[in-house]
Every structure is written in C-alpha cells, then in structure tokens.
Amino acid sequence: MLRQVADGVLVHQSEFMQTNAVVVQGRAGALVIDAGVLGDEMACLASDLSDLGEAAVAGFSTHPHWDHLLWHPSLGEAPRHGTARCAATVRERLPDAGAKARVATMMPPEIVDQVPLDLLGLITALPADAEQIPWDGPRVRIIEHQAHAPGHASLLIEERRVLVAADTLSDILIPLLDLSGAADPIEDYLAALRLLEDVADDVDVVVPGHGSVGGADRLRPRIEQDRAYLHALRDDVAPNDPRLGPSSYGKDWLPGVHERQREQLGRRERDGTPG
C-alpha cells in the first residue's frame, strides 16, 4: 500500500529487504523510482496509482543492482532512466538472453518465482552531465556518486524537501561497498556521504532504499552512523554499530557480510590495491 511521506511523495515498501519504491506525483502523472521487487507488490502499486487517478509517466532506477532495475507490465510503458554510468553498467552486466537466468541465481530461492524479470534493466541513459530527471513534475535533482554501485544516484525532490537516498543511509543495513569494481570503495562511500551532508539543510524526509523513512532529525545521525562504520572498516577495528547487533534486522546474516567486506579490504591492502 502506498503511504504518503510528504506532499505529493508516497512510498510502497516491499516485504523483501524492506525495499522502498517511491512515487512522486506530477502534473500529468507519476514518477516511479525503483519500482519494487515482487510482482504482486508492483501490481499493487499500479493499482494504488489507479485509485489515485494517476498513471506512471516516468521511471528511474537509482543504481544497477537487480532489485532496483525491475518493472511490471501493469505500470505501463513509461520511459525509464538511470544515470549514464548506471545504464552502461546494466548493458555490461545484462548483455545477452542468458543474463536474466544468471540474475535469478543471485536471488533468495524462495522469491525467484515471484520476481518478474521480463522488463529487467530496460533503462535509457541520461546524459552524463544530467542534473535532474526529465519529466513533467517537481524538480528531482540527481546527486550522483559511486557509493555502493557505479552511477549510483541519490535524488533530492527539491520542492518536497525529500531525499531519496537509494542504497545509503539505511537504518537496517550497514554500508555495502562496491568491492568488485571501485578502486577505493571506502573513499567513494565517504565522498557520497559528504555530498548528502551538503544538502542536509534542504531535507525534511529521508527515504533509504531499504529500511525506515526518517524525518530531518534522522538524516545527520544516519550520515554519521554510516561514516563511523566506514572509519571502523578502514581502520580494521570492530564497529560499534547497532545494525550488526543481536536484535538487529539482519542479525542472522549481516555480520557475515561485514566480515566478508573486512576480509576483502584486507586482501586488497595486502595485494597493494587502494581501498
């Protein structure tokens, strides 16, 4: 079910990883950011839009990970965009007909049959210097950075004072680094946090890609929490982070993710690779 978080901005949260799809109402229809994960949930989102007298007129994928590249036929054939670097990464990772089968192997087995892959990754690159999403609605500023994935875009809906943080600033997930391609993944992430900090005074609501929507009073603490985790990871000390605690959302698997990040960064350092 869509939930309003600001004037003209609504969120639909998936059961999978508390993934947030964001809807921004415009003059002629709605912009759908990261449409969702499970097919029935995206169909529900489309139905909710219809109940509001709306239809999707534009889509945007914040970064090139499978759970942010999905779409559902019920949402129609709106143009879908991503940053130039995001779109290039999608083309590189999904080059052939067998790519969707490979993507399916990345999913938890219990949801594979619930995730529609026919429209996976069908996004068009925006110009490399694009500063906003092209659509007939409130200005949505693109804050591109390289934290978490190539061409990652956090979005500031300026008139609504909403920051769509994509896969940063989560209250349930630690920073997940791009360890496959980034030369210096920790510095890339720290640079992204500085960009988000620069717009903090213009934000009343923060919507992470996964986790809880927060008010202005949660934005800077989330930035500091992510920064503290990255510093601990860089210095190879145990992070004091509640997201890794025994009562946390990811208590059964997130500590393992942290340990793998620590080990891979240590290996890169021993091999003389930055980051």
C-alpha positions in Angstrom: 0.0 0.0 0.0 1.2 3.5 -0.8 2.0 5.7 2.2 2.3 9.4 1.9 5.6 10.7 3.4 5.4 14.3 2.1 3.1 16.4 -0.2 2.9 14.5 -3.5 5.5 11.9 -2.4 4.4 8.3 -1.5 6.3 5.1 -0.6 5.5 1.5 -1.2 7.6 -0.9 0.9 8.3 -4.4 -0.2 8.4 -7.4 2.1 11.8 -8.2 0.6 14.6 -6.4 2.4 12.2 -3.5 3.3 12.8 -2.2 -0.2 11.2 1.2 -0.8 9.6 2.2 -4.1 9.0 6.0 -4.3 6.2 7.7 -6.2 6.3 11.4 -7.0 3.1 13.0 -8.3 3.5 15.4 -11.2 1.2 17.4 -13.4 0.4 14.6 -15.9 1.2 11.5 -13.9 3.7 10.0 -11.5 7.4 9.3 -11.5 8.2 5.9 -10.1 11.6 5.5 -8.6 12.9 1.9 -8.0 9.5 0.3 -8.7 9.8 -2.6 -6.3 10.8 -6.3 -6.2 7.9 -8.8 -6.0 5.4 -8.9 -8.9 2.3 -8.7 -6.8 3.6 -5.7 -4.9 4.4 -3.8 -8.1 0.9 -4.7 -9.4 -0.5 -3.4 -6.1 1.5 -0.2 -6.6 0.0 0.2 -10.0 -3.5 -0.4 -8.6 -2.9 2.2 -5.9 -1.8 4.7 -8.5 -5.0 4.0 -10.5 -7.1 4.5 -7.3 -5.5 8.0 -7.1 -6.3 8.7 -10.7 -2.6 8.5 -11.6 -0.5 6.5 -14.0 3.3 6.1 -14.2 4.6 8.6 -16.8 8.3 8.1 -16.0 10.5 5.6 -14.2 14.0 5.8 -12.7 16.5 3.2 -11.4 18.8 4.6 -8.8 21.6 2.0 -9.5 22.4 -1.1 -11.4 21.5 -3.8 -8.9 18.8 -6.2 -9.9 16.4 -5.2 -7.1 16.4 -1.7 -8.4 16.0 -2.5 -12.1 12.6 -4.2 -12.1 9.3 -3.1 -13.6 5.9 -4.6 -14.0 3.6 -4.6 -17.1 0.7 -3.1 -15.0 2.8 0.1 -14.6 2.7 0.7 -18.4 5.4 1.6 -20.9 6.7 4.8 -19.3 10.2 5.8 -20.2 12.7 4.5 -17.6 16.0 6.2 -16.9 19.2 5.9 -15.0 22.5 7.8 -14.9 24.8 7.3 -17.9 27.2 5.2 -15.8 24.3 3.1 -14.3 22.9 2.4 -17.8 26.4 1.5 -19.1 26.9 -0.9 -16.2 23.5 -2.5 -16.9 24.4 -3.1 -20.5 27.7 -4.6 -19.4 26.1 -6.9 -16.9 23.0 -7.9 -18.9 24.5 -8.3 -22.4 22.6 -11.4 -23.5 19.5 -13.5 -23.2 21.1 -15.7 -20.5 21.6 -12.7 -18.2 18.2 -13.0 -16.6 18.8 -16.6 -15.6 22.1 -15.5 -14.0 20.3 -12.7 -12.1 17.8 -15.3 -10.8 20.7 -17.2 -9.2 21.5 -14.1 -7.1 18.1 -14.0 -5.5 16.9 -15.9 -2.4 15.4 -19.1 -3.8 12.1 -18.5 -2.0 11.3 -15.4 -4.1 12.6 -16.4 -7.5 9.2 -17.3 -8.8 7.7 -14.0 -7.5 10.1 -11.6 -9.3 9.2 -10.6 -12.8 12.3 -10.4 -15.0 10.9 -9.7 -18.4 11.4 -5.9 -18.1 14.6 -6.1 -16.1 17.1 -3.3 -16.7 15.3 -1.7 -19.7 16.5 1.8 -18.8 17.8 4.6 -21.0 20.9 6.5 -20.1 20.6 10.2 -19.2 23.3 12.5 -20.5 26.5 12.2 -18.4 26.0 15.8 -17.1 22.3 15.5 -16.4 21.4 17.4 -13.2 17.7 16.4 -12.9 15.2 13.7 -14.1 13.4 14.8 -17.3 9.7 14.7 -16.5 6.7 17.0 -16.1 6.7 17.3 -12.3 8.6 18.7 -9.3 12.4 19.1 -10.0 14.2 16.0 -8.9 17.9 16.7 -8.6 20.4 13.9 -9.3 23.2 13.6 -6.8 25.4 11.0 -8.5 28.1 9.3 -6.6 29.9 5.9 -6.6 29.0 4.6 -3.2 27.6 1.0 -3.3 27.4 0.8 -7.1 28.6 2.5 -10.3 26.5 5.5 -11.3 24.5 5.4 -8.0 22.0 8.3 -7.8 20.5 9.7 -4.7 17.7 12.1 -5.5 16.6 15.4 -4.0 12.9 16.2 -4.6 13.5 19.9 -4.1 10.0 21.3 -3.7 9.0 18.5 -1.4 12.3 18.5 0.6 12.6 14.7 0.3 15.9 12.9 -0.1 15.6 9.5 -1.9 18.9 8.2 -0.6 18.7 4.9 -2.5 21.1 2.3 -1.1 22.7 4.6 1.5 21.5 6.0 4.9 19.7 2.8 5.9 18.7 2.2 9.5 18.8 -1.6 8.9 21.8 -2.1 6.6 25.4 -1.2 7.0 27.1 0.5 4.1 27.6 -2.2 1.4 30.7 -1.4 -0.7 31.3 -1.8 -4.4 34.2 -4.2 -4.0 34.0 -5.6 -7.5 35.0 -2.5 -9.5 35.8 0.5 -7.4 39.4 1.5 -7.0 38.8 2.9 -3.5 35.4 1.8 -2.3 35.6 3.3 1.2 36.6 6.7 -0.1 33.9 6.6 -2.8 31.4 6.0 0.0 32.8 8.7 2.2 32.7 11.1 -0.7 29.0 10.2 -1.2 28.2 10.9 2.4 29.8 14.4 2.0 27.5 15.1 -0.9 24.5 14.1 1.0 25.6 16.1 4.0 25.8 19.2 1.7 22.1 19.0 1.1 21.0 18.1 4.6 19.6 21.5 5.4 17.3 21.2 2.4 15.7 17.9 3.6 12.7 17.2 5.8 12.3 13.5 4.9 14.9 10.8 4.0 13.8 7.6 2.2 16.5 4.9 2.1 16.5 2.2 -0.5 16.0 -0.3 2.3 14.6 0.4 5.8 12.6 3.1 7.6 11.6 6.5 6.3 13.1 9.2 8.6 12.5 12.8 9.4 15.0 15.6 9.2 16.2 14.7 12.7 17.4 11.3 11.4 19.3 12.4 8.4 22.6 13.6 10.0 22.7 10.8 12.6 22.4 8.3 9.7 25.2 10.0 7.9 27.3 9.9 11.0 26.4 6.2 11.6 27.5 5.3 8.1 30.7 7.3 8.4 31.6 5.7 11.7 31.1 2.2 10.2 33.3 3.1 7.3 36.0 4.5 9.5 36.0 1.4 11.6 36.2 -0.8 8.5 39.1 1.3 7.2 40.9 1.1 10.5 40.1 -2.6 10.9 38.5 -2.2 14.3 35.2 -3.7 15.4 32.4 -1.3 14.6 30.0 -0.2 17.4 27.0 -0.4 15.1 23.5 -1.4 16.3 22.8 -2.7 12.8 25.2 -5.6 13.5 23.7 -6.3 16.9 22.0 -9.4 18.2 18.5 -7.9 17.9 19.0 -6.1 14.6 17.1 -6.7 11.3 20.0 -8.6 9.7 21.3 -10.4 12.8 21.4 -13.8 11.1 23.4 -12.7 8.0 24.6 -9.1 8.1 27.6 -9.8 10.5 28.8 -12.2 7.8 28.5 -9.5 5.2 30.6 -7.2 7.4 33.2 -9.9 7.8 33.4 -10.5 4.1 33.9 -6.8 3.5 36.6 -6.7 6.1 38.4 -9.7 4.6 38.2 -8.4 1.1 39.5 -5.0 2.0 42.4 -6.6 3.9 43.2 -8.7 0.9 43.2 -5.7 -1.4 45.6 -3.9 1.0 47.9 -6.9 1.1 47.9 -7.0 -2.7 48.6 -3.3 -2.9 45.2 -2.3 -4.3 43.8 1.0 -2.9 40.7 0.8 -0.7 
